[in-house]
Every structure is written in structure tokens, then in C-alpha cells.
Amino acid sequence: MNVLVVGAGAMGRWLAERLAATHTVAVTDTDTDRAAAVAADLGLDTDTGGSYDLVAFAVPMSAIEPAAREHAGRADAVIDVTGEMRDTLAALRDAFPDAARVSTHPLFAPDNEPGTIAVVEDAPDDRTTAALDVLTAAGNDIYETTASEHDKAMETVQAKTHAAVLAFALAGDEVPEPFHTPISGPLSDLSDAVTTGDPTVYAEIQRRFDGAEAIAAAAERVASDPDSLADLFSEEAE
């Protein structure tokens, strides 16, 4: 297939490299220099216009609607790795009403591949299947879901998790390594992983998915009455 990858960030680069293993891939980005750099590094072409067999979107959640409109009609099959599915699929349906459509969310950063990829096959065909085959060939597992199930899960998996870990990082102090326990040590490592990530990505997640307020409310319950901790533990165990 001839594939256009829209977005030359970390996920776009990863997706382009994977698809290029068996397909002809071109790259585009609103930052043309970044697209050119990724294309040159991977030995690919940049977008020169025209149509493709498949357009693959690897853009931030807030950019999927304008990106879909910009590239509407350029292919009869589309996939995305945006990370949000309800609004993304709505944007793809509007821009590509007659196209095959599949939304995916790799539940890992590119450096942590292989992993699980959540998939909603909104209107699949052999081209979207071929794209998924490339990802499974790299050792990834496909988890078929629905847009509502995925987005609800992301409230816990991403928004609440990131908020809780960042809150620990903000509240915690540096301590000598020997003091760390089997709980605090891994949590400190998670804090390092989150705080060295791209804050714009974490901000997008917090804007899109509910969860941070629930973490704040839970922390307030823990802090407000230490004598009630046993009740809170029992509540969670039920």
C-alpha cells in the first residue's frame, strides 16, 4: 500500500517506521522541517500531494479534527493512533464518510514496544487489516474494544494514574536510597518516568479525560481523618 502518515512526532515516527517494513510510506507534519527530518532518517518520502491507499493519523488529540479535515478525501481507508476514540472517530467519519476506519491506541511509548494496542474497528477493510497486521508482526497484542469502553478506561489508566503519580512527585522529598521501601521505591521510579515525559502530552490527557479531581478528593479523604483509614481500606477491599 501507499501510506501517508500525518504527524512526525514520537508516535508518528514509530508508526511510519513500522508501516514502512511492508508498505510505501510518506510523512507529513505541520512542522515541515520535522517531517523532512523523520523522512530522511527513515529513508522515506515526504508528502507531495495526491491520494494514498491509507492515511494514518498520529497527531495530538486536540489536532485530529483539523488534521482530518485537511486531508479529507485523500484515501479510502484511515487509521489513527491518537489515544482518544469517541471524538477521533467522529472526526474521521465526518472527513472520510465513505472510507474504511479503524482507531487504535498503543498503550505504550515507542521505546516500550511491544505491548497492547487497543483497537476499535469502526468500518474495517483489507487495508486497515493490513496496517494492523504490521503492528502485530512487531510483537504487539491487539485488544478489540469500543470507543466508550476505551475512553472510560483511560480515565483510570491515564488521567487518574498520571495525576496520582505527579501528586506524589510534587509532595515527596528526596530521600537516601536505603530508606526506600518496596512501595516507595517503585513509586519514586514512576514519578521520574512521568516527570521526564512530555508535559504537553500529559496536559492533553488531563484536558480530555476526567480523573484528576477524583484523585484530589480521595487524597483529601485520606488526609482529613487518619482514624478513618481502616474504614477506607475496608471500602477499597469490598
N, C-alpha and C positions, 0 to 999 in steps of 0.2 A: 504493500500500500504506500501511497504518498501521504505523509502525515505532516500537519502543521502543529507545532507545539507553541501555544500562546503563553508567554511568561518564561523568563530566563533566570528566575531566582533559584534557590536551592532545589525546590521540588521540580521546577521546570527543567533544570539541568538533569536531575535524576531521571525524570520521565523521558526526556529526549534520548538520553544515553541508553535506557532500557529498550525503547521502541526502535532505535537505530540498529539494534542487534539483528533485526529481521526485516525492517522496513526502511524506506527512504524518508528522511526526516528533515524538515526545515524549522527554523526557530525565529520567533518574533517577540518583541517586547516594547513597551512604551519607551524604555531606555534603549535606543538603538545600539549604543556602544556596548551595553551589557549583552544584548542579543548577539552582536558580532563576535564578542569575546568568547561566549559559550560555544557558538557555532565553530569558530576557529579551533578552539581547544578540543572539541569532539570530532572535528573533521566533517562538519555538517554545513548545509547552506543556510543562509538567512532567507526570510520570506521575500519573494519578488512579485507577489500578487498572484491572481488566478485562483483556481479551485484545487481542492485536495480530496482524497478519499475519506479522510478523517481529520477533524480538528480536535486537539486535546488542550484543554484549558488548565493552566497551572498558575492561577492568579489569586491574590488575596480575596477573602470573602466579599469585601466591600467593592471589589473591582469586577466581579463576574458579570453583573448586568451590563455595564458599558462595554466590556470586552465582548460579550456575546452579541450585542447589537452591532459592534464594529465589524465583526467577522461573520455576520449572518449571511447564510446562503453560500458560503464558501466550501461546504462539504455536505454530504448526505448522511454523515454519521459524526457524533460528537461524544467525547468523554470529558471528565474533569477530575481533578484531584484537589478541589477547593477546600474540603474539610467541613462543609455545611451542605445539607442536601435539600431541604424544603425550598428555600429561596433560589438556590442554584438551579434546581430542576425547573422551577417556574420560569427563570430567565432563559434557560435553554429551550424550553417549549415555546416561549414567545419568539425567540430569534430563529429557531430551527423547527418550525411546527411539523414538518414532514420528514424530519431526519430521525435516524436511529439515535437513541440517547441512553447513556449509562453514566451514573455518578459514582465516583469511587473516593475513598478516604484511606490512604495508607496510615495506619495507626502507629507510625514510627517516623523518625527523622531519617533522611537518606543514609547517614552513617551507621544506622542501627538495623539496616536491612540484613536478612529477611525478617518479615513479620506478618501481621494480619492486615488485610485490606478489606474494609467494609465496602460493599457494593450494592447499589440499587439499580437493577436493570429495568429502567423505565420503559424503553422501547428498543430492545436489543436487536442486532442482526449479526451477520457473519463478520463485519468489520469491527464492531465493538468486541465481539468474542475473540477475534484475533489479537486485539490490544490486550485483553485480559490474559490471554494465553502467554503473551510475552512476560507479564508480571508473575504469573505462576511458574514459568520456566526459570525465573530468577530465585525460586525457592519460597515465594510468598504464598500464604494461605488466603483464599477468598472466603469471606463471610457474607452471605447474602442476607440483606435486611430490608427495612423500609425506611423512607425518609423520616417519618415521625419517630420510629424506634431509635434510629441513629442519633437524631438531634437531641432527643431526650437523654440518651446515654451520655452525650458529650457534656451535658450539664454537670455530671459527676466526674466523668473520665478526664475532662479538660478544665472546665471553669472552676469547679469546686476544688479539684486537686491542685491546680496552679495557685489558687487563692490561699489554700491552706499552707502549701509549701512556702510561698512567698511571705506569708504572715510569720511563719516560723523563722525565716531568714531575717526578717526585719526585727523580730523581737529577741532572737537569740544572740548570745555573745560568743566570741571566740574563746574556746577552752582548750587546754592541752589535750592532745590525742588520747593519753591514757585514761582520761576521765570519761570518755565516750562509752556509752552502753550499747548493747545490740540493737536498741531502738534509736537512740540519738545519733549514733554514727551514720547509719544509712540515711536517716532523715537529713543530716547535715550534707551528705553527698548529694541528695536530691536537691537541696537548696542551691548547692553550687551549680548543678546542671541547669536549673531553671534560671538562675540569675545571670548565667553566662550565655543564655539564649538570646534570640532577637526579641526585644521588648515590643516591637510593633506587632509581631505575630501574637504574643500573649494578650496585647490590648485588643486586637481584633476578636479573639476568642471571648474575652470578658464582655465586649460590646454585644456580641451575638447570642451568647448562651447565658442563661441565668445560673446563679450558683454562689457567687461571692457573698451576697447578702446572707445566705443560709449559713455559710461558714462563720461570718461575723456573729450571727445570732447564736450559733452553737458555742462559740468561744465565750460569749457573754454569759451563757448558762453555766459553763464550767467555772468561770471566774467569780460569778456573783455569790455562790454559796458552796464553799468547799464541803460542807457537811452533807450536801446532797449528791456527792459524786457516786456513792454506792447506788443511788436510785438511777443516775444517768447510765451507769454501767449495766444495770439490770434492764433498763429501757432498750439499750442497744442490743442486748443479748436476746430479747424476745423476738 
